[in-house]
Amino acid sequence: MTSSTRRMRSRSVALGLTTVVAASLTGCAPAADNQAICVDPETQLRVDDDYCEEDDDDYHGTSSGGGHYWYYVRSGSRAPAVGTSYVTTRGTYDSTTLTGSTSKGGVSADGGTVTRGGFGGSGKIGS
């Protein structure tokens, strides 16, 4: 009888500890007001985030020989899927004009509505 009581206590402690750790992890992630997607401004297509560097400069209407840039989409807006065109009036290339926090990358390749928060501080996307 003592061994079954001990087992139950172990499970309770493990479950309680897991709950506390999960709650603390979600509390660490900052919620971004603006989420950046990687784009090719010449073709106006969204590309995979791997084409953009974290420290890439903002695009200012001219590019010499092409390039990929971060395009900031506000939380609550729709982001396109990778390989599809984006609407240039629903976001900005210029991060200095934004209010609130920003995060680069991490938006689902499938597209959808950009929402705030998530693990690791990246905005997540829902369809």
CYANA upper distance limits for C-alpha pairs under 8 A (distance plus 0.5 A):
  1 MET  CA      5 THR  CA      6.99
  2 THR  CA      6 ARG  CA      6.67
  3 SER  CA      7 ARG  CA      6.70
  4 SER  CA      8 MET  CA      6.77
  5 THR  CA      9 ARG  CA      6.86
  6 ARG  CA     10 SER  CA      6.76
  7 ARG  CA     11 ARG  CA      6.84
  8 MET  CA     12 SER  CA      6.74
  9 ARG  CA     13 VAL  CA      6.67
 10 SER  CA     14 ALA  CA      6.64
 11 ARG  CA     15 LEU  CA      6.52
 12 SER  CA     16 GLY  CA      6.54
 13 VAL  CA     17 LEU  CA      6.51
 14 ALA  CA     18 THR  CA      6.59
 15 LEU  CA     19 THR  CA      6.76
 16 GLY  CA     20 VAL  CA      6.83
 17 LEU  CA     21 VAL  CA      6.70
 18 THR  CA     22 ALA  CA      6.61
 19 THR  CA     23 ALA  CA      6.64
 20 VAL  CA     24 SER  CA      6.72
 21 VAL  CA     25 LEU  CA      6.73
 22 ALA  CA     26 THR  CA      6.95
 23 ALA  CA     27 GLY  CA      6.88
 24 SER  CA     28 CYS  CA      7.02
 25 LEU  CA     29 ALA  CA      7.65
 25 LEU  CA    119 PHE  CA      7.86
 26 THR  CA    118 GLY  CA      7.52
 26 THR  CA    119 PHE  CA      6.61
 28 CYS  CA    120 GLY  CA      8.35
 28 CYS  CA    121 GLY  CA      8.40
 29 ALA  CA    117 GLY  CA      7.07
 29 ALA  CA    118 GLY  CA      6.85
 29 ALA  CA    119 PHE  CA      6.14
 29 ALA  CA    120 GLY  CA      5.89
 29 ALA  CA    121 GLY  CA      4.87
 29 ALA  CA    122 SER  CA      8.33
 30 PRO  CA    117 GLY  CA      6.67
 30 PRO  CA    118 GLY  CA      8.42
 30 PRO  CA    120 GLY  CA      8.33
 30 PRO  CA    121 GLY  CA      5.38
 30 PRO  CA    122 SER  CA      8.43
 31 ALA  CA    101 SER  CA      8.08
 31 ALA  CA    116 ARG  CA      5.58
 31 ALA  CA    117 GLY  CA      4.43
 31 ALA  CA    118 GLY  CA      7.71
 31 ALA  CA    121 GLY  CA      6.64
 31 ALA  CA    122 SER  CA      7.97
 31 ALA  CA    123 GLY  CA      7.46
 32 ALA  CA     75 SER  CA      8.16
 32 ALA  CA    100 GLY  CA      7.93
 32 ALA  CA    101 SER  CA      5.43
 32 ALA  CA    102 THR  CA      5.62
 32 ALA  CA    103 SER  CA      6.39
 32 ALA  CA    116 ARG  CA      6.07
 32 ALA  CA    117 GLY  CA      6.70
 32 ALA  CA    121 GLY  CA      7.59
 32 ALA  CA    122 SER  CA      7.51
 32 ALA  CA    123 GLY  CA      6.66
 33 ASP  CA     74 ARG  CA      6.64
 33 ASP  CA     75 SER  CA      5.91
 33 ASP  CA     99 THR  CA      8.37
 33 ASP  CA    100 GLY  CA      5.99
 33 ASP  CA    101 SER  CA      5.58
 33 ASP  CA    102 THR  CA      6.42
 33 ASP  CA    116 ARG  CA      6.86
 34 ASN  CA     72 TYR  CA      6.49
 34 ASN  CA     73 VAL  CA      6.03
 34 ASN  CA     74 ARG  CA      4.91
 34 ASN  CA     75 SER  CA      6.09
 34 ASN  CA     98 LEU  CA      8.29
 34 ASN  CA    100 GLY  CA      7.71
 34 ASN  CA    101 SER  CA      6.69
 34 ASN  CA    102 THR  CA      5.11
 34 ASN  CA    103 SER  CA      6.90
 35 GLN  CA     72 TYR  CA      5.98
 35 GLN  CA     73 VAL  CA      5.80
 35 GLN  CA     74 ARG  CA      6.80
 35 GLN  CA     75 SER  CA      7.39
 35 GLN  CA    102 THR  CA      6.24
 35 GLN  CA    103 SER  CA      5.50
 35 GLN  CA    104 LYS  CA      6.39
 35 GLN  CA    105 GLY  CA      7.42
 35 GLN  CA    107 VAL  CA      7.83
 35 GLN  CA    114 VAL  CA      7.79
 35 GLN  CA    122 SER  CA      8.25
 35 GLN  CA    123 GLY  CA      6.71
 36 ALA  CA     70 TRP  CA      6.00
 36 ALA  CA     71 TYR  CA      5.62
 36 ALA  CA     72 TYR  CA      4.61
 36 ALA  CA     73 VAL  CA      6.40
 36 ALA  CA    102 THR  CA      7.90
 36 ALA  CA    103 SER  CA      6.62
 36 ALA  CA    104 LYS  CA      5.03
 36 ALA  CA    105 GLY  CA      6.02
 36 ALA  CA    107 VAL  CA      8.20
 37 ILE  CA     46 ARG  CA      7.60
 37 ILE  CA     47 VAL  CA      8.48
 37 ILE  CA     49 ASP  CA      7.23
 37 ILE  CA     70 TRP  CA      6.00
 37 ILE  CA     71 TYR  CA      5.78
 37 ILE  CA     72 TYR  CA      6.90
 37 ILE  CA     73 VAL  CA      7.92
 37 ILE  CA     79 ALA  CA      8.42
 37 ILE  CA    104 LYS  CA      7.23
 37 ILE  CA    105 GLY  CA      6.04
 37 ILE  CA    106 GLY  CA      8.43
 37 ILE  CA    107 VAL  CA      7.22
 38 CYS  CA     46 ARG  CA      6.47
 38 CYS  CA     47 VAL  CA      6.09
 38 CYS  CA     48 ASP  CA      6.83
 38 CYS  CA     49 ASP  CA      5.63
 38 CYS  CA     51 TYR  CA      7.47
 38 CYS  CA     52 CYS  CA      6.39
 38 CYS  CA     68 HIS  CA      7.00
 38 CYS  CA     69 TYR  CA      6.08
 38 CYS  CA     70 TRP  CA      5.16
 38 CYS  CA     71 TYR  CA      6.65
 38 CYS  CA    105 GLY  CA      7.62
 39 VAL  CA     44 GLN  CA      7.31
 39 VAL  CA     45 LEU  CA      6.25
 39 VAL  CA     46 ARG  CA      4.79
 39 VAL  CA     47 VAL  CA      5.73
 39 VAL  CA     48 ASP  CA      8.46
 39 VAL  CA     68 HIS  CA      5.97
 39 VAL  CA     69 TYR  CA      5.96
 39 VAL  CA     70 TRP  CA      6.71
 39 VAL  CA     71 TYR  CA      6.95
 40 ASP  CA     44 GLN  CA      6.05
 40 ASP  CA     45 LEU  CA      6.06
 40 ASP  CA     46 ARG  CA      6.87
 40 ASP  CA     47 VAL  CA      7.28
 40 ASP  CA     66 GLY  CA      8.10
 40 ASP  CA     67 GLY  CA      6.79
 40 ASP  CA     68 HIS  CA      5.26
 40 ASP  CA     69 TYR  CA      6.98
 41 PRO  CA     45 LEU  CA      7.57
 41 PRO  CA     66 GLY  CA      8.48
 41 PRO  CA     67 GLY  CA      8.21
 41 PRO  CA     68 HIS  CA      7.56
 41 PRO  CA     69 TYR  CA      7.89
 42 GLU  CA     66 GLY  CA      7.23
 43 THR  CA     85 SER  CA      8.49
 44 GLN  CA     85 SER  CA      5.95
 44 GLN  CA     86 TYR  CA      6.75
 45 LEU  CA     82 VAL  CA      8.01
 45 LEU  CA     83 GLY  CA      6.33
 45 LEU  CA     84 THR  CA      5.79
 45 LEU  CA     85 SER  CA      4.72
 45 LEU  CA     86 TYR  CA      6.62
 46 ARG  CA     80 PRO  CA      7.46
 46 ARG  CA     81 ALA  CA      7.43
 46 ARG  CA     82 VAL  CA      5.48
 46 ARG  CA     83 GLY  CA      5.95
 46 ARG  CA     84 THR  CA      6.34
 46 ARG  CA     85 SER  CA      6.56
 46 ARG  CA     86 TYR  CA      7.04
 47 VAL  CA     51 TYR  CA      7.53
 47 VAL  CA     82 VAL  CA      5.66
 47 VAL  CA     83 GLY  CA      6.39
 48 ASP  CA     82 VAL  CA      6.64
 48 ASP  CA    109 ALA  CA      7.76
 49 ASP  CA    105 GLY  CA      6.37
 49 ASP  CA    106 GLY  CA      8.26
 51 TYR  CA     68 HIS  CA      6.82
 52 CYS  CA     56 ASP  CA      7.26
 52 CYS  CA     68 HIS  CA      6.35
 52 CYS  CA     69 TYR  CA      6.55
 52 CYS  CA     70 TRP  CA      7.35
 54 GLU  CA    104 LYS  CA      7.40
 56 ASP  CA     69 TYR  CA      7.35
 56 ASP  CA     70 TRP  CA      8.01
 57 ASP  CA     69 TYR  CA      7.99
 58 ASP  CA     69 TYR  CA      7.14
 58 ASP  CA     70 TRP  CA      7.36
 58 ASP  CA     93 TYR  CA      6.20
 58 ASP  CA     94 ASP  CA      6.06
 58 ASP  CA     95 SER  CA      7.40
 59 TYR  CA     63 SER  CA      8.08
 59 TYR  CA     69 TYR  CA      6.66
 59 TYR  CA     70 TRP  CA      8.25
 59 TYR  CA     93 TYR  CA      6.09
 59 TYR  CA     94 ASP  CA      7.38
 60 HIS  CA     93 TYR  CA      7.73
 60 HIS  CA     94 ASP  CA      7.87
 63 SER  CA     67 GLY  CA      7.29
 69 TYR  CA     93 TYR  CA      8.06
 70 TRP  CA     93 TYR  CA      6.87
 70 TRP  CA    104 LYS  CA      7.69
 71 TYR  CA     91 GLY  CA      7.23
 71 TYR  CA     92 THR  CA      6.21
 71 TYR  CA     93 TYR  CA      5.24
 71 TYR  CA     94 ASP  CA      8.42
 72 TYR  CA     91 GLY  CA      5.89
 72 TYR  CA     92 THR  CA      5.77
 72 TYR  CA     93 TYR  CA      6.59
 72 TYR  CA     94 ASP  CA      8.34
 72 TYR  CA     95 SER  CA      7.66
 72 TYR  CA    102 THR  CA      8.47
 73 VAL  CA     77 SER  CA      6.98
 73 VAL  CA     78 ARG  CA      8.31
 73 VAL  CA     79 ALA  CA      7.56
 73 VAL  CA     90 ARG  CA      7.27
 73 VAL  CA     91 GLY  CA      5.24
 73 VAL  CA     92 THR  CA      7.53
 73 VAL  CA    114 VAL  CA      8.16
 74 ARG  CA     90 ARG  CA      8.47
 74 ARG  CA     91 GLY  CA      7.13
 74 ARG  CA    114 VAL  CA      7.83
 75 SER  CA    113 THR  CA      8.22
 75 SER  CA    114 VAL  CA      5.59
 75 SER  CA    115 THR  CA      5.74
 75 SER  CA    116 ARG  CA      6.59
 76 GLY  CA    113 THR  CA      6.40
 76 GLY  CA    114 VAL  CA      5.87
 76 GLY  CA    115 THR  CA      6.34
 77 SER  CA     90 ARG  CA      7.97
 77 SER  CA    113 THR  CA      6.06
 77 SER  CA    114 VAL  CA      6.29
 78 ARG  CA    111 GLY  CA      7.75
 78 ARG  CA    112 GLY  CA      5.77
 78 ARG  CA    113 THR  CA      4.77
 78 ARG  CA    114 VAL  CA      6.55
 79 ALA  CA     86 TYR  CA      7.80
 79 ALA  CA    107 VAL  CA      8.42
 79 ALA  CA    111 GLY  CA      5.64
 79 ALA  CA    112 GLY  CA      5.90
 79 ALA  CA    113 THR  CA      6.59
 79 ALA  CA    114 VAL  CA      7.06
 80 PRO  CA     84 THR  CA      6.65
 80 PRO  CA     85 SER  CA      7.22
 80 PRO  CA     86 TYR  CA      6.32
 80 PRO  CA    110 ASP  CA      7.85
 80 PRO  CA    111 GLY  CA      5.09
 80 PRO  CA    112 GLY  CA      7.12
 81 ALA  CA    108 SER  CA      8.09
 81 ALA  CA    109 ALA  CA      5.76
 81 ALA  CA    110 ASP  CA      4.99
 81 ALA  CA    111 GLY  CA      4.50
 81 ALA  CA    112 GLY  CA      8.03
 82 VAL  CA    109 ALA  CA      5.71
 82 VAL  CA    110 ASP  CA      7.10
 82 VAL  CA    111 GLY  CA      7.75
 87 VAL  CA     91 GLY  CA      8.20
 88 THR  CA     92 THR  CA      7.66
 94 ASP  CA     98 LEU  CA      8.07
103 SER  CA    121 GLY  CA      8.00
103 SER  CA    122 SER  CA      6.60
103 SER  CA    123 GLY  CA      7.62
104 LYS  CA    122 SER  CA      8.11
105 GLY  CA    122 SER  CA      7.75
106 GLY  CA    122 SER  CA      6.09
106 GLY  CA    123 GLY  CA      6.91
106 GLY  CA    124 LYS  CA      7.30
107 VAL  CA    111 GLY  CA      7.84
107 VAL  CA    114 VAL  CA      7.77
107 VAL  CA    122 SER  CA      8.20
107 VAL  CA    123 GLY  CA      6.93
107 VAL  CA    124 LYS  CA      6.29
107 VAL  CA    125 ILE  CA      6.39
108 SER  CA    112 GLY  CA      8.12
108 SER  CA    124 LYS  CA      7.48
108 SER  CA    125 ILE  CA      6.29
111 GLY  CA    125 ILE  CA      7.67
111 GLY  CA    126 GLY  CA      8.47
111 GLY  CA    127 SER  CA      7.77
112 GLY  CA    125 ILE  CA      6.39
112 GLY  CA    126 GLY  CA      6.01
112 GLY  CA    127 SER  CA      5.04
113 THR  CA    125 ILE  CA      6.03
113 THR  CA    126 GLY  CA      5.96
113 THR  CA    127 SER  CA      6.51
114 VAL  CA    123 GLY  CA      7.19
114 VAL  CA    124 LYS  CA      6.76
114 VAL  CA    125 ILE  CA      5.22
114 VAL  CA    126 GLY  CA      7.30
115 THR  CA    123 GLY  CA      6.39
115 THR  CA    124 LYS  CA      6.17
115 THR  CA    125 ILE  CA      6.19
115 THR  CA    126 GLY  CA      7.70
116 ARG  CA    123 GLY  CA      5.64
116 ARG  CA    124 LYS  CA      7.21
117 GLY  CA    121 GLY  CA      6.55
117 GLY  CA    122 SER  CA      6.82
117 GLY  CA    123 GLY  CA      5.59
117 GLY  CA    124 LYS  CA      7.16
118 GLY  CA    122 SER  CA      6.49
118 GLY  CA    123 GLY  CA      6.45
118 GLY  CA    124 LYS  CA      6.49
